[in-house]
Amino acid sequence: MERAVMTVLGQSDLPISVDSSDPVVIERGLQIFPGKALINSVNGEEASMSKILPWPRNMEPPLSSRLDEAGVPLDCATRVAIAEKIISRAVALGIPKKTS
């Protein structure tokens, strides 16, 4: 992850999306990126929320993903419901709903 982030930083000053199933790998990517990177690894699956959400409270990264155990929903209402589920769990764990 460190090599990937450094490579991207050498090519662009745009924000990045960090994606891995390993929280340690995600954390390392967030530590070396000189801004707020998006975490794309948390989704509405219970296993994902339990594994990824408990630890990034001090970094307050934005989170993104709209799938759950049933896969990627085709309709907007289901995607919004999944996002609300992720937000609710994150807020319950102390991650602010809005960061500066």
C-alpha positions in Angstrom: 0.0 0.0 0.0 2.8 2.4 0.9 4.4 2.0 -2.6 1.0 2.4 -4.3 0.2 5.6 -2.4 3.7 7.0 -3.0 3.4 6.2 -6.8 0.1 8.0 -7.0 1.4 11.0 -5.1 4.3 11.3 -7.6 1.8 11.5 -10.4 -1.1 13.5 -9.0 -2.2 15.8 -6.2 -5.8 14.6 -6.3 -7.3 12.7 -3.4 -7.1 9.0 -3.4 -9.3 6.0 -2.5 -7.7 3.4 -0.2 -9.2 -0.1 -0.6 -8.2 -3.3 1.1 -9.7 -6.0 3.2 -6.9 -5.6 5.7 -7.3 -2.8 8.2 -3.6 -2.6 8.8 -3.0 -2.0 5.1 -5.7 0.7 5.0 -4.3 2.4 8.1 -0.8 2.5 6.5 -2.2 4.1 3.4 -4.0 6.7 5.4 -0.9 7.5 7.5 1.3 8.3 4.6 -1.2 10.1 2.4 -0.8 13.9 3.1 -4.6 14.6 3.2 -7.8 12.8 3.7 -8.1 9.7 1.6 -11.4 8.0 1.0 -11.8 4.5 2.5 -13.6 2.4 -0.1 -13.3 -0.9 1.8 -16.2 -0.7 4.3 -19.6 -1.7 3.0 -23.0 -2.7 4.4 -21.9 -6.3 5.1 -21.8 -7.0 8.8 -18.3 -8.6 8.5 -16.9 -5.5 6.8 -18.4 -3.0 9.2 -17.2 -5.1 12.2 -13.7 -5.3 10.8 -13.1 -1.9 9.3 -15.2 0.7 11.2 -13.9 0.3 14.8 -10.5 1.8 14.2 -10.4 5.0 12.0 -12.0 7.3 14.6 -8.8 9.4 15.1 -8.3 9.9 11.3 -12.0 10.6 10.4 -11.7 9.5 6.8 -14.6 9.6 4.4 -16.2 6.2 3.8 -17.7 4.9 0.6 -19.4 1.7 -0.6 -23.0 0.8 -1.3 -23.2 -3.0 -1.2 -24.1 -5.5 1.4 -24.5 -9.3 1.7 -26.9 -9.3 -1.2 -24.3 -7.6 -3.5 -24.5 -4.3 -5.3 -28.2 -3.0 -5.4 -29.7 -1.9 -8.6 -32.0 0.7 -7.1 -31.2 4.0 -5.5 -33.4 3.4 -2.4 -31.5 0.3 -1.4 -28.1 2.0 -2.0 -29.3 4.9 0.3 -30.5 2.4 2.9 -27.1 0.7 2.9 -25.3 4.1 3.2 -27.5 5.0 6.1 -26.7 1.7 7.8 -23.0 2.3 7.5 -23.3 5.9 8.7 -25.3 4.8 11.7 -22.8 2.2 12.7 -19.9 4.6 12.2 -21.5 7.3 14.3 -22.2 4.7 17.1 -18.5 4.0 17.1 -17.6 7.6 17.5 -16.8 8.5 13.9 -18.3 11.9 13.2 -21.0 12.1 10.6 -19.4 15.2 9.1 -15.7 16.0 9.2 -14.0 19.2 8.3 
